[in-house]
Amino acid sequence: MGLLLDTGNFLENPYDKLTMVAPHADFVQAKTYYGGGEWYTLDLDYPRIIRILREANYKGYISIEFEGKEAAESGVRKSVDALRKAMG
């Protein structure tokens, strides 16, 4: 058992909450919303989130959870590009 940190589960003050949870994370899901989300859309600052994860010494995997209405072929590609850029 471990903690799955889903970046899309913090609707208010996400960075404060991510900072509290990150040291306990065993796996991270990076949620993206290209084309707008089905239920809601968050404008997440992934460079900031990556900094939070690095400061928490997170060494695990980051998966992409694409929830946008954009076609998967382009939305997932944009998600990969955004996370790679954020990891710089």
DSSP file (Angstrom, degrees, kcal/mol; ACC not computed):
  #  RESIDUE AA STRUCTURE BP1 BP2  ACC     N-H-->O    O-->H-N    N-H-->O    O-->H-N    TCO  KAPPA ALPHA  PHI   PSI    X-CA   Y-CA   Z-CA
    1    1 A M              0   0    0      0, 0.0     2,-0.3     0, 0.0     0, 0.0   0.000 360.0 360.0 360.0 143.1    0.0    0.0    0.0
    2    2 A G        -     0   0    0      2,-0.0     2,-0.5    25,-0.0    23,-0.1  -0.911 360.0 -80.5-157.5-175.5    1.1    3.5   -0.8
    3    3 A L  E     -a   25   0A   0     21,-0.6    23,-3.1    -2,-0.3    24,-1.4  -0.854  27.5-155.6-104.0 127.7    0.0    6.9   -1.6
    4    4 A L  E     -a   27   0A   0     -2,-0.5     2,-0.8    22,-0.2    24,-0.2  -0.904  11.3-152.7 -99.1 115.0   -1.0    7.9   -5.2
    5    5 A L  E     -a   28   0A   0     22,-3.0    24,-2.9    -2,-0.7     2,-0.6  -0.812  11.1-171.0 -91.7 111.8   -0.6   11.7   -5.6
    6    6 A D  E >   -a   29   0A   0     -2,-0.8     3,-2.0    22,-0.2    24,-0.2  -0.919  14.3-153.4-105.3 114.0   -3.1   12.8   -8.3
    7    7 A T  G >  S+     0   0    0     22,-2.6     3,-0.6    -2,-0.6    23,-0.1   0.691  91.3  60.2 -63.6 -18.7   -2.4   16.4   -9.2
    8    8 A G  G 3  S+     0   0    0     21,-0.3    -1,-0.3     1,-0.2    22,-0.1   0.392  85.2  77.6 -90.1   4.0   -6.0   17.0  -10.3
    9    9 A N  G <  S+     0   0    0     -3,-2.0     2,-0.7     1,-0.1    -1,-0.2   0.401  76.8  77.6 -93.9   3.7   -7.5   16.2   -6.9
   10   10 A F    <   +     0   0    0     -3,-0.6    -1,-0.1     1,-0.2     8,-0.1  -0.850  49.3 168.7-117.8  95.9   -6.7   19.5   -5.3
   11   11 A L        +     0   0    0     -2,-0.7     2,-0.4     2,-0.1    -1,-0.2   0.804  67.3  42.2 -80.2 -29.8   -9.2   22.1   -6.4
   12   12 A E  S    S-     0   0    0      1,-0.2     5,-0.2     2,-0.1    -1,-0.1  -0.955 128.8  -6.6-120.6 138.4   -8.3   24.8   -3.9
   13   13 A N  S  > S+     0   0    0     -2,-0.4     4,-1.8     1,-0.1     3,-0.3   0.908  74.9 174.4  48.3  52.4   -4.7   25.8   -2.9
   14   14 A P  H  >  +     0   0    0      0, 0.0     4,-2.9     0, 0.0     5,-0.2   0.849  68.7  53.4 -61.8 -35.7   -3.3   22.9   -4.8
   15   15 A Y  H  > S+     0   0    0      2,-0.2     4,-2.0     1,-0.2     5,-0.1   0.876 108.0  49.5 -73.0 -35.7    0.4   23.7   -4.3
   16   16 A D  H  > S+     0   0    0     -3,-0.3     4,-1.5     2,-0.2    -1,-0.2   0.920 116.0  44.2 -63.3 -42.8    0.1   23.9   -0.5
   17   17 A K  H  X S+     0   0    0     -4,-1.8     4,-2.0     2,-0.2    -2,-0.2   0.888 111.6  52.0 -71.3 -39.4   -1.7   20.6   -0.5
   18   18 A L  H  X S+     0   0    0     -4,-2.9     4,-2.9     1,-0.2    -1,-0.2   0.893 107.3  54.2 -62.6 -38.5    0.7   19.0   -2.9
   19   19 A T  H  < S+     0   0    0     -4,-2.0    -1,-0.2     1,-0.2    -2,-0.2   0.878 109.8  47.3 -62.1 -38.2    3.6   20.1   -0.7
   20   20 A M  H  < S+     0   0    0     -4,-1.5    -1,-0.2     1,-0.2    -2,-0.2   0.865 120.1  37.3 -70.9 -35.9    2.1   18.4    2.3
   21   21 A V  H >< S+     0   0    0     -4,-2.0     3,-2.4     1,-0.2     4,-0.5   0.805  96.2  80.9 -87.7 -31.8    1.4   15.1    0.4
   22   22 A A  G >< S+     0   0    0     -4,-2.9     3,-1.5     1,-0.3    -1,-0.2   0.809  84.4  59.5 -51.1 -41.2    4.5   14.9   -1.8
   23   23 A P  G 3  S+     0   0    0      0, 0.0    -1,-0.3     0, 0.0    -2,-0.1   0.718 110.5  44.6 -62.6 -16.1    6.8   13.5    0.9
   24   24 A H  G <  S+     0   0    0     -3,-2.4   -21,-0.6    -4,-0.1    -2,-0.2   0.419  86.8 121.5-104.6  -1.0    4.5   10.5    1.2
   25   25 A A  E <   +a    3   0A   0     -3,-1.5   -21,-0.2    -4,-0.5    35,-0.1  -0.408  31.9 175.8 -73.0 136.5    3.9    9.8   -2.5
   26   26 A D  E    S+     0   0A   0    -23,-3.1    35,-0.4     1,-0.4     2,-0.3   0.552  77.4  13.0-105.6 -18.9    4.7    6.5   -3.9
   27   27 A F  E     -a    4   0A   0    -24,-1.4   -22,-3.0    33,-0.1     2,-0.4  -0.979  68.7-147.2-157.2 146.4    3.3    7.3   -7.4
   28   28 A V  E     -ab   5  62A   0     33,-1.5    35,-2.9    -2,-0.3     2,-0.5  -0.972   2.8-162.5-124.8 133.9    2.3   10.5   -9.2
   29   29 A Q  E     -ab   6  63A   0    -24,-2.9   -22,-2.6    -2,-0.4     2,-0.8  -0.973  12.1-153.5-110.1 120.3   -0.5   11.1  -11.8
   30   30 A A  E     - b   0  64A   0     33,-3.6    35,-2.4    -2,-0.5     2,-0.3  -0.845  14.3-151.4 -95.2 110.2   -0.1   14.3  -13.6
   31   31 A K  E     - b   0  65A   0     -2,-0.8     2,-0.3    33,-0.2    35,-0.2  -0.659  14.4-174.1 -88.0 135.5   -3.5   15.4  -14.8
   32   32 A T  E     - b   0  66A   0     33,-1.8    35,-2.9    -2,-0.3    36,-0.3  -0.927  15.7-165.6-129.1 155.3   -3.8   17.5  -18.0
   33   33 A Y    >   +     0   0    0     -2,-0.3     3,-2.5     9,-0.2    36,-0.3  -0.144  15.7 169.8-134.7  37.8   -6.9   19.1  -19.5
   34   34 A Y  T 3  S+     0   0    0      1,-0.3    36,-2.3    34,-0.2    35,-0.1  -0.333  79.7  19.2 -58.7 129.6   -6.1   20.1  -23.1
   35   35 A G  T 3  S-     0   0    0     34,-0.2    -1,-0.3    33,-0.2    40,-0.0   0.486 134.2 -68.2  87.4   3.9   -9.4   21.1  -24.8
   36   36 A G    <   -     0   0    0     -3,-2.5    33,-1.6     6,-0.1    34,-0.2   0.199  62.1 -84.1  89.2 147.0  -11.0   21.6  -21.4
   37   37 A G  B     -C   68   0B   0     31,-0.2    31,-0.2     1,-0.1     4,-0.1  -0.349  24.7-123.7 -83.7 163.8  -11.9   19.0  -18.8
   38   38 A E  S    S+     0   0    0     29,-0.8     3,-0.1     2,-0.2    -1,-0.1   0.914 108.6   7.9 -69.8 -44.7  -15.0   16.8  -18.7
   39   39 A W  S    S-     0   0    0      1,-0.5     2,-0.3    28,-0.1    -1,-0.1   0.758 138.1 -16.2-108.8 -37.6  -16.0   17.9  -15.1
   40   40 A Y        -     0   0    0      2,-0.0    -1,-0.5    -4,-0.0     2,-0.4  -0.963  57.8-131.2-160.0 166.5  -13.6   20.7  -14.4
   41   41 A T        -     0   0    0     -2,-0.3     2,-0.4    -4,-0.1    -9,-0.0  -0.996  14.5-164.6-130.5 130.3  -10.3   22.2  -15.7
   42   42 A L        -     0   0    0     -2,-0.4     2,-1.1     2,-0.0    -9,-0.2  -0.933  17.0-143.4-112.4 138.7   -7.3   23.1  -13.6
   43   43 A D        -     0   0    0     -2,-0.4     2,-0.3   -11,-0.1   -11,-0.1  -0.781  32.5-168.6 -97.4  88.4   -4.5   25.3  -14.9
   44   44 A L        -     0   0    0     -2,-1.1     2,-1.1   -13,-0.2   -36,-0.0  -0.607  23.1-137.0 -89.5 138.9   -1.6   23.5  -13.2
   45   45 A D     >  -     0   0    0     -2,-0.3     4,-2.2     1,-0.2     3,-0.2  -0.760  23.1-177.1 -92.4  91.8    1.9   24.9  -13.0
   46   46 A Y  H  > S+     0   0    0     -2,-1.1     4,-2.8     1,-0.2     5,-0.2   0.832  78.3  57.5 -69.8 -32.3    3.9   21.8  -13.7
   47   47 A P  H  > S+     0   0    0      0, 0.0     4,-1.9     0, 0.0    -1,-0.2   0.925 111.3  45.7 -58.4 -39.6    7.4   23.4  -13.3
   48   48 A R  H  > S+     0   0    0     -3,-0.2     4,-2.2     2,-0.2    -2,-0.2   0.911 112.3  50.2 -67.1 -42.4    6.2   24.3   -9.8
   49   49 A I  H  X S+     0   0    0     -4,-2.2     4,-2.4     1,-0.2    -1,-0.2   0.903 109.3  51.2 -63.7 -41.4    4.8   20.8   -9.2
   50   50 A I  H  X S+     0   0    0     -4,-2.8     4,-2.6     2,-0.2    -1,-0.2   0.895 108.9  51.7 -63.1 -39.4    8.1   19.3  -10.3
   51   51 A R  H  X S+     0   0    0     -4,-1.9     4,-2.8    -5,-0.2    -2,-0.2   0.920 109.0  50.8 -61.2 -43.1   10.0   21.5   -7.9
   52   52 A I  H  X S+     0   0    0     -4,-2.2     4,-1.5     1,-0.2    -2,-0.2   0.926 111.5  47.7 -60.2 -45.0    7.7   20.4   -5.1
   53   53 A L  H  <>S+     0   0    0     -4,-2.4     5,-2.8     2,-0.2    -2,-0.2   0.905 112.4  48.8 -64.2 -41.7    8.3   16.8   -6.0
   54   54 A R  H ><5S+     0   0    0     -4,-2.6     3,-1.6     1,-0.2    -2,-0.2   0.912 109.3  52.1 -64.9 -41.6   12.1   17.3   -6.1
   55   55 A E  H 3<5S+     0   0    0     -4,-2.8    -1,-0.2     1,-0.3    -2,-0.2   0.816 108.7  51.4 -64.0 -29.1   12.1   19.1   -2.8
   56   56 A A  T 3<5S-     0   0    0     -4,-1.5    -1,-0.3    -5,-0.2    -2,-0.2   0.416 116.0-119.8 -84.8   1.3   10.2   16.1   -1.3
   57   57 A N  T < 5 +     0   0    0     -3,-1.6     2,-0.3     1,-0.2    -3,-0.2   0.827  46.3 177.7  63.1  34.3   12.9   13.8   -2.8
   58   58 A Y      < +     0   0    0     -5,-2.8    -1,-0.2     1,-0.1   -32,-0.1  -0.550  12.7 170.7 -70.0 128.8   10.3   12.0   -4.9
   59   59 A K        +     0   0    0     -2,-0.3    -1,-0.1     2,-0.0   -33,-0.1   0.292  42.0  98.1-121.0   5.6   12.1    9.4   -7.1
   60   60 A G  S    S-     0   0    0      1,-0.2     2,-0.1   -35,-0.1   -33,-0.1   0.012  77.4 -69.0 -88.5-166.9    9.2    7.4   -8.5
   61   61 A Y        -     0   0    0    -35,-0.4   -33,-1.5   -32,-0.0     2,-0.4  -0.438  31.6-149.9 -83.0 156.0    7.3    7.5  -11.8
   62   62 A I  E     -b   28   0A   0    -35,-0.1     2,-0.3    -2,-0.1   -33,-0.2  -0.990  15.6-167.3-124.9 120.0    5.0   10.2  -13.1
   63   63 A S  E     -b   29   0A   0    -35,-2.9   -33,-3.6    -2,-0.4     2,-0.5  -0.705  19.1-122.3-102.6 159.7    2.2    9.0  -15.3
   64   64 A I  E     -b   30   0A   0     -2,-0.3     2,-0.6   -35,-0.2   -33,-0.2  -0.873  17.1-168.2-102.0 131.4   -0.1   11.2  -17.4
   65   65 A E  E     -b   31   0A   0    -35,-2.4   -33,-1.8    -2,-0.5     2,-0.6  -0.890  12.9-161.5-116.2  97.0   -3.8   11.2  -16.9
   66   66 A F  E     +b   32   0A   0     -2,-0.6   -33,-0.2   -35,-0.2   -35,-0.1  -0.704  22.8 162.7 -85.0 117.0   -5.2   13.1  -19.8
   67   67 A E        +     0   0    0    -35,-2.9   -29,-0.8    -2,-0.6   -34,-0.2   0.156  34.2 120.8-117.7  16.0   -8.8   14.2  -19.1
   68   68 A G  B     -C   37   0B   0    -36,-0.3   -33,-0.2   -31,-0.2   -31,-0.2  -0.316  66.9-128.5 -82.2 165.5   -9.2   16.9  -21.8
   69   69 A K  S    S+     0   0    0    -33,-1.6   -34,-0.2   -36,-0.3     3,-0.1   0.557  77.5 106.0 -86.8 -10.5  -11.7   17.0  -24.6
   70   70 A E  S    S-     0   0    0    -36,-2.3   -36,-0.1   -34,-0.2     6,-0.0  -0.308  91.8 -79.9 -64.6 154.4   -9.0   17.5  -27.2
   71   71 A A    >>  -     0   0    0      1,-0.1     4,-3.2     4,-0.1     3,-0.9  -0.302  39.0-126.1 -55.4 137.0   -8.2   14.5  -29.5
   72   72 A A  H 3>>S+     0   0    0      1,-0.2     4,-2.3     2,-0.2     5,-0.5   0.849 105.8  65.2 -56.5 -36.6   -5.9   12.1  -27.6
   73   73 A E  H 3>5S+     0   0    0      1,-0.2     4,-0.5     2,-0.2    -1,-0.2   0.876 117.9  24.1 -57.4 -39.2   -3.4   12.1  -30.4
   74   74 A S  H <>5S+     0   0    0     -3,-0.9     4,-2.5     2,-0.1    -2,-0.2   0.827 121.2  55.3 -95.6 -36.8   -2.6   15.8  -29.8
   75   75 A G  H  X5S+     0   0    0     -4,-3.2     4,-1.9     2,-0.2    -3,-0.2   0.901 110.5  44.9 -64.9 -41.4   -3.6   16.2  -26.2
   76   76 A V  H  X5S+     0   0    0     -4,-2.3     4,-2.7    -5,-0.3    -1,-0.2   0.911 112.5  52.2 -68.9 -41.0   -1.4   13.4  -24.9
   77   77 A R  H  X<S+     0   0    0     -5,-0.5     4,-2.6    -4,-0.5    -2,-0.2   0.926 110.2  48.6 -59.3 -44.7    1.5   14.7  -27.0
   78   78 A K  H  X S+     0   0    0     -4,-2.5     4,-2.6     1,-0.2    -1,-0.2   0.883 110.7  52.1 -61.8 -37.8    1.1   18.2  -25.5
   79   79 A S  H  X S+     0   0    0     -4,-1.9     4,-2.3     2,-0.2     5,-0.2   0.930 110.1  47.1 -64.4 -46.2    1.0   16.6  -22.1
   80   80 A V  H  X S+     0   0    0     -4,-2.7     4,-2.5     1,-0.2     5,-0.2   0.935 113.8  48.4 -60.2 -46.9    4.2   14.7  -22.6
   81   81 A D  H  X S+     0   0    0     -4,-2.6     4,-2.4     1,-0.2    -2,-0.2   0.910 111.2  50.3 -61.1 -43.3    5.9   17.8  -24.0
   82   82 A A  H  X S+     0   0    0     -4,-2.6     4,-2.2     1,-0.2    -1,-0.2   0.903 112.9  45.6 -63.7 -42.0    4.7   20.0  -21.1
   83   83 A L  H  X S+     0   0    0     -4,-2.3     4,-1.9     2,-0.2    -1,-0.2   0.897 111.9  50.9 -71.0 -38.7    6.0   17.5  -18.5
   84   84 A R  H  X S+     0   0    0     -4,-2.5     4,-1.0    -5,-0.2    -2,-0.2   0.920 112.3  47.6 -62.0 -42.1    9.3   17.1  -20.2
   85   85 A K  H >< S+     0   0    0     -4,-2.4     3,-0.5    -5,-0.2    -2,-0.2   0.910 110.2  52.3 -64.3 -42.0    9.7   20.8  -20.4
   86   86 A A  H 3< S+     0   0    0     -4,-2.2    -1,-0.2     1,-0.2    -2,-0.2   0.838 109.1  49.4 -63.3 -33.0    8.8   21.1  -16.7
   87   87 A M  H 3<        0   0    0     -4,-1.9    -1,-0.2     1,-0.1    -2,-0.2   0.687 360.0 360.0 -79.1 -18.1   11.4   18.5  -15.8
   88   88 A G    <<        0   0    0     -4,-1.0    -1,-0.1    -3,-0.5    -3,-0.1   0.377 360.0 360.0  27.5 360.0   13.9   20.5  -17.8
